[in-house]
């Protein structure tokens, strides 16, 4: 998949980063390294990892463990993903992409607000270690935002490695009627557990390779529905000391995900290899509100423009309970191979994929009766192919990919990558999500599946993109352009109900990336300007920018220091509002979020293999009476000091 949005910061906790060296046969053998005194020496160069995509695409690159100081302070999920996502102002709250995202083909649940808080299948790291490897990470984020990560991996033998990852994340309620919103002894707003167990094996001849992992996500959130402001006409309130109450005080959500993934391949010949993937996924989302009167009432009677959170109830006027259960089994078998053509190379891949899913949605009709439910299931068959040609300079390649869901969805992609240019084209026709097609609850009911209802058509996306990389001395400039033509676009209207726009419309985004290095000084930034021809159905900030300035130096001959400031900006726009029942962001015309500016000074330190950071999060929040909002009726929390320590052990 193409990287459509150039990013200036690395994702140190979630993404693989970029390879800086290629492992040789010796680096892949798992043996010990000896110095002149025959002492074992272990470190980042003796512990390497790879991704499943590397094996699938016959790449022999091994990624080294990152020990740099750059971006160590990027712990918050928004910062980690370069603010391409936004939340409800606090760690662990519902996420949504700022820009339009191309949908996946096939039947999808549409429940994605908490997915990024877990480990992603495509970024699970498989290791080759010559000694036990431990990665310990602790963040005390201030105002009750804390994260703990613990990773462990070791080679059972030179060809078999196993390990696990554990993540614990919590955040505290900030607004519950106390003055100023500075709550220190309040319930947890969100808590997250994520566990991954992984293993990889290869045979003595390296003809057979097995990668597998189990991924469990458990995420709980208190749903507040927003906060009641003294003045809801203006999104930014000048007096931060005024008490603010949440709209909902008896609502919560709970999402669980379990995934079992297996990849295996057998190499008959370099040009002829057989591979197989198997995925079992289970997802459940439960929403409960035991006092509907809060969501049905006007949160601020003095402002008639603001609507109640819930439009109405259907069965029960006191409470609502909703549970969505999704199960899928995905089985893919394919052929792949590589041909060498003098100094160039040619790769191919062809596959057949079968997918079976089942959905059960439970809802309450009355307090004294069991929950009602409805079900749906489908068997899907996909065929696909991928071609790649690598030019003699080894830096230029052309790839093309096609996948077709028989009788329905279709995906076609082409991409050119070189040292100076990245360009491509995508054509997607994707089914509506299962939630968009049909939903029955105590609050909302719609059906776009039955023949008696208005059925949704396939969503179409045509995407052309390009990016140049130009180096002018110490300055690197990367202008970019993305053009989308959208047809049958599905959105959630101001009542949080799905609607489909039959007319086509376009999105044009131009971007500019900058990176300047001079000695120990570094300046890096990325900006976008976006125009949407139908901004009444798709709303994004017209201007979007990130910037980071930093300077590194050495103290006491052992302490490496990197100081700087990171900043983020979004122009004013009518951002989407969040509906926790359906886990969807939807249109609203009540609040226009003002220009959002975020500045966070930081200092990163490294002593041997221990990295630490100090950061002033939201340093300009409430400065000069200015208060910033990440979503309608959801304030970003007040400034706080964050501290973190990252400790790598290699023995």
VENKA-V65349 format. One line per field, one symbol per residue. ss: DSSP state (A for helix, B for strand, O for the rest). psi: psi as a letter, one per 40 degrees, with the letter a starting at -180 (. if undefined). burial: + if it has 9 or more other ideal C-beta (glycine too) atoms within 8 Angstrom, else -. A space follows every 50 residues. Layout:
ss: ???
psi: ???
burial: ???
//
This chain:
ss: OOOOOOOOOOOOOOOOOOOOOOOOOOOOOOOOOBOOOOOBOOOAAABBBB OAAAAAOOOOOOBBOOOOOOOOOOOOAAAAOOOOBBOOOOOOOOOBBOOO OOOOOOOOOOOOOOAAAOOOAAAOOBBBBOOOBBBBBBBBOOOOOBBBBB BBBBBBBOOBBBBBBBBBBBBBOOOOOOAAAOOOOOOBBBBBBBBBBBBB BBOOOOOBBBBBBBBBBBBBBBBOOOBBOOOOOOOOOOOOOOOOBBOOOO BBBBBBBBBBBBBBBBBBBOOBBBBBBBBBBBBBBBBBBOOAAAAAOOOO OOOOOOOOOOOOOOOOOOOBBBBBBBBBBBBBBBBBBBBBBOOBBBBBBB BBBBBBBBBBBBBOOOOOOOOBBBBBBBBBBBBBBBBBBBOOOOOOBBBB BBBBBOOOOBBBBBBBBOOOBBBBBBBBBBOOOAAAABBBOOOOBBBOOO OOOOOOOOBBBBBBBBBBOBBBOOBBBBBBBBBBBBBOBBBBOOOOOBBB BOOOBBBBBBBBBBBBBBOOBBBBBBBBBBBBOOOOOOOOOOBBBBBBBB BBBBBOOOBBBBBBBBBBBBOOBOOOBBBOOOOBBBOOOOOOBOOBBBBB BBBBBBBOOBBBBBBBBOOOOOAAAOOOBBBOOBBOOOOBBBBBBBBBBO O
psi: iigdhhieiigdddieaiheihhaddeedeiihiadefihhiadeehiii idddddefhehhhihheiehedegdiddddfffeiiafeiheihiiidih hhiiiihidegededeeihhdeehhhihieihhhhhhhhgeifehiihhh ihiihdieehiiaihhhhhiiihdhfeiheeghefiihdiihhhhhhiii iiideedhhhhiihhhhhhihhheeiihidhedhdhhdheehihiidhef iiihhihhhhhhhiihhdidehihihihhhhhhihhhhhegedddeihdg degedhiidhdiiddhediihhhhhhiihhhhiiiiihhhgbeiihiihi ihhhhhihhhhiihdideiiiiiiiiiihihiiiihihhhideeehihii ihhhhheciihhiihhhadehhiiiihhhiiiiddddhhhaedihihfdi deihiiihhhhhhhiihihhhgbehhhgiihhhhhhifhhihaeefihih hdiiiihhhiihiihhhhbeihhiihiihhhhdgeedhhihdhhiiihhi hiihhfedhhhhiahiiihhiiigiiihhddefiiiiiedhhhihhhhhh iihiihhbehhiihhghfdehehfehhihdihehiiiiiihiiihhhhhe .
burial: -+--++-+++++-+--+-+---+---++-+--+--------+-+-+++++ ++-+++-+--+++++---++-+++++++++++++++++++++++++-+++ --+-++-++++-+++++++-+-+++++++++++++++++-++++++++++ +++++----+++++++++++++++++-+--+++--+-+++++++++++++ +-+----++++++++++++++++++++++--+---++--+---+++++-- +++++++++++++++++--+--+++++++++++++++++-++-+++-+++ --+--+-+++--+--+--+++++++++++++++++++++----+++++++ +++++++++++++++-----++---+---++++++++++++----+++++ +++++---++++++++++--++-+++++++++++++++++++++-+++-- --+--+-++++++-++++++----++++++++++++-++++++--+-+++ +---++++++++++++----++++++++++-+-+--+++++-++++++-+ ++------+++++++++++++-++++++++++++++++--+-++-+++++ ++++++--+++++++++++++----+++++++++++++++-+++++++++ -
//
